[in-house]
Amino acid sequence: MEERRKPQNMPRHERCSECGSRKWYLQDGLRFCSRGHQIEGFIQFDISEDKESGRLGVVSRREKEIRDSEKRHLTGADGKALYLEAVQLLLRNQVVWLIKQKGCRKEIETVVQDMWDLRIRGSSSSYPEDDGAPQKQTETFSSLSPPAKATTSWKRRSRADFWNSERGADWPMPRLPETLALCYVGSQLLRTPLRHGELLDWANNGCMPYKTIFHDLPREMQDRMPSAYQKALKLPLGSRLRGAELSKTVLELTLSYHLNYSIAFPDVCHVPLLIEFARLLALPAESVITTKRLTVLLNSRFSFPTNKGKILLLDHPEIHLVTLLVIATKLCFPLKDKPIILDGNNASFLPSLDWKSWKHVTSLSSNDRVPIRARVNFNKTTPSQLVHTDDDDFEAHVTRVLSCGGAQRNENAIGHFFTTASLPELAPAVPEPSEERDHGNTCQPLGGTPESHLEVGATGRSAAQSHEYEAFRSVEDLTDIAAEFYSAAGNVVGISTHLMVRAVYAQEQKMISWQKMRRGSRR
């Protein structure tokens, strides 16, 4: 039995529950008050017991294995390489679409591939090499020899850009509109009739691979693409590509190819383009003939600029051509419906153009107008075609059959007491826009116009001789017919009405300067 220890004071606010004593002592591992009452809730143990008992086994710390975790988004050179791979995939899909859907020549794939190789040839030097990693040499195959190392420092001249490998990390990355520009320039090298405006429409309408570039990529490429490049790849889906931006990209691309590799692109085949523009604008043949005459007089060349310090809107070949077509049409067919005398002595006239009829025809085929469902021409409909018509067309056919033939269609006498009301004449069928009917639409404004009459005043001069050519400097100066005509001409090449007015006015000022210079040479 353990002997009794010296009493100690209890903590404050604590005392024996039986006698109220505030002193306690320890005996046999239990606590008692000074009067011998046991205080519950206390058991003594020896601290040394845990030390003497020992531990089971040996405790050792295991070092955590360091794992090389890859980042979700690539950075630096790997991110740039992934972006170039995505743009290259887009370019390939566009070329395949042009070949399969639009019937372009298969050689365009080789041409665009070589041009893309020249475009990204200097990109390999922009990736910093790792000293510890083995160096890998990427071989590029092309029909052209590798460019010689430039000894001069690069500078940006006008809109051309250096693709020199010495730029390193400052090497310019290709933008998404450059893929469309490469397709356009590649088609021009093959002399393929591919217009700037239709390429823009295909990209904006979603027919051609462009807007959904990011979502068309494999899932792994989407996850690893850097956020900055993700934003650039998602941008086409939320905004439309403007024609001015695409034309600027085409000019910058041709200038850069000439600056880096001395490549001169051939002139655009302007005669097929001119006829195509006149067909799309529903203009008569006189406009085409006058435009060709203007190109000869002005010595106009429809080529991409190479040695100009400042690039203007008229430097794009298609915009230059359509401005000449607009001016020629205004010369032949004034927007005020006044005829122009070609020969004052013989009083010969050009045929007049009914601009109101032209506006009506072009508005039917415009993209902004909701298309009208054309009625079926039942006069030439076969029974097999009638089976596949919908309910509305079939009811229209039955109504037309019942309304034909007069009183002979029903010989029953009772039927005479139930007269049918005279049905209104059916509206003429609205033809769907097609290449076969475009010629008819072109001739309709010219053929439907009344004949021109010569009005001679008291002095013997016709009223048409006082006609003056109208030049519009801004959009606010345009009349209703002029605004419609300029807007349609701008849609053909994919630019806005404002830019079309600027381009036409600039060409008109050039013609005025040419006239003054010609008059001065005659003197």
C-alpha positions, 0 to 999 in steps of 0.5 A: 500500500502506497503511503499517503502524500502531502495534501495539496490545494484544489484548483479554484472553484473546486471542492469536495462534494461531500464535506466541502474540503479544498485540500486533497492528497494522493494515495494508491493512484486515487485522489482523496480530500483531507477528510478521506472522501474519494474524489472521482474522475482522477486516475494516476498513471506513470509516464515512464510506463509508455517509454518502458513498454516500447513500440511495435516495429520501426517507424521510418519516413518514406520520401514522396516520389516526385512526379513530372506533371504536365501542364494543361496548356502548352506554353512557349515554343510548344504552344506556338507549334500547336497553333501552327499545326491547327492553322495548317489543318484548317488550310488543308480542310479548306483546300479539300473543300474547294476541290470536292465541293467547288470542283477546283483543280487538284493542283491547287493543293500542291500550290497552296502547300508550297506557299504555306511551306514558304510562309512558315519556313522561318518559324523554326528559329523562333523556338528556343532550343533546350541545351539538355535535349537532343537537337532535332532537325526538321526537313522541309520539302519544297521545289524552291531552294532555301533562302539565303541568310539575310545580312541586313536587319529586318524592317517593316516596309509598308504592309509587307512583313519580313519572315526572316528566321533571324527575327527569332521570337518576334517572328510573325505568326500567321493569322486565320484570314491568311488561309483564305488569302492563300486559297485565293492567291493559289487559285490565281496562280492556276488561273482558276476563276475564284472570286474574292467576294464568293470566297468571303461569302463561303467563309461567313456563311459557314459553308467553307471551313473557317468559322468553327476552326476551334471546335473542329480540332481534336479534343486533345489539341483543344485542351492543350492550346494556349489561352491566347491562341484559343481566343484567336481561334474562337474569334471567327465564330463570333464575328463576320470577316469583312471584305476590307480585311480580307482584301488587305490580307491578300495584298499584304500576303502578296507583298510579303512573298515578293519581299521575302522570295521575290515572287511576282504574281501574274495579272488577274484574268479580268475579262472573265471576271468582268463578264461575271460581275456584269452578270451578277449585277444584271447589267447589259453588254454595253457596260462590258464593252465600255469597261473594256474600252476604258481599260485600254484608254487608261492603260489599266493593269489588274495586278497585285502591287509589288513596289509601291510604298503606299497601298490603296484600295484600288490596288486590289485587282477586283476592286479596281475592275468593278469600279471601272464597271460602275463608271462605265455603266454610269456613262452609258446609262445615267442614274437619272434615266436621261439618254446620252448622245453618242454622235451629235450630228446623227443623233444616235442614242444608247438604249436607256436602262430602266433603273426601277426595273433593275432595282426590282430584279436585283432585290429579288436575288439579294441576300438580305431579302427573304426568298419567295417560294416559287409556284409550280408551273402546272402547264409543263408539269408531268403526273410524276412531278405532280405526285411529289408536290406539297399540299398547297401546290396540289390545291392550286393545281386543282383550283386551276383545273376546275377554273378552266374550260368555262361552262363546258366543264360541267354539263349538269343542269343543277350546276348552273344554279351554283355559279363560281366566282371568277378566280383572280389570275395567278401571279407569275412564278418567281424563278429561283436564282440560277445560272440559266435564268441570270441571262434573262434577268440581265436583259429584263431591265434593258428590254422592258424600258421604253424607247428613247425619244429625242427632245429638241428645244428652240435652239435645236439642241437636245435636252440630253446634251446638257447631261453632266456626269454625277460623281458621289464623294460620300454615301450621303450624296447618293441618290436612291438608285445610286445607293442601290447600285453602289451597294450591289457592286460592293457586295460583288467584291465583298466591301461596304458601300462606304468603301465602294463610294471611296474607290469609285470616286478615287478612280473618277479623280484619276480619270479627270487627271488623265483627261487634263493630261491628254488635253495638255498633250494635244496643245 
